Amino acid sequence: MMIAGTFKLTNGTMAISEKDRKSVVLIPAGACVVVVDGDIEQDKLLKVRYKEKVLLVRPADFRAALDLVAEPSTL
């Protein structure tokens, strides 16, 4: 299922920088992220925007950290 929207994380999670795929970024609990692209059921990584950076997050990690802020839209 494709998801898009703004989400508030209740737990922190790790992400990978899309730019070089070597930098690990910690997204703290309470942070708001925007899902840019990804199928939470089929893709290995979701593309999210946090603090003007595009990051990659594993769907399982995203689900574990999630607290819904905006109803996701199905694309």
N, C-alpha and C positions, 0 to 999 in steps of 0.2 A: 504494500500500500504506500503510495507516494504521500508524503506529508509536507506541509508548508505552514509557517506561522511563527509566532514568537512564544518562547517557552521559558519558564523560570525553573532553574534547577534547585531541587531540595537538597541534593548531595553533590559534592564536587565530582568532577570526572576529568580524565585525561584526554587530550586531543593531540593530533599531529598537525604540524604546519603544512598546509597544502603547497606552499612555495618551495620548500626543500625536502619535505618528508623526513627530515632528520630531527627537527626540533620538537620536543614534547612540551606541550603547554597545559598547565593545570587550569581548568575552569572551575572557580570556587562555587561552593553552595551559595545560593541566592542570586547568582548571575543570570541575566537574561540573554538568551541566544536566539538567533533567527535561523531556521532551517532553510537553506538555499536550494538544496537538491538532494535527492536520495529516496530510495524505496526501503522503508524500515523492515520490510519482510524479506527482501531479496538481495539488496546490496551489502557488500562487506563493510562499507564506510558511508556515513552520511556527511554531507558538506554543510557546515554551519558557519555563521558569521558571529564573531564575538570581538568587541572592541576594534572594529574596523579590519579585523583579520579574518581570512577564510581558513577554517580548520576542518580536519577530518576526524570524525568520532565513530567508534563502533556502535552499531545499533543497540546491542545489548547494554553497553555502558550508558547510552543515551536514555534508554528506558528506565534503567536503575536510578538515574539522576533526575528524572522528570517530575515536574509539578506543572500542570497545564495552566498557562496564563491566557492564551487565545485559542479558541477552538481551531484545530487544524483543518485546513481545507484539503479535500481529496482531489488530486489532479487526474 
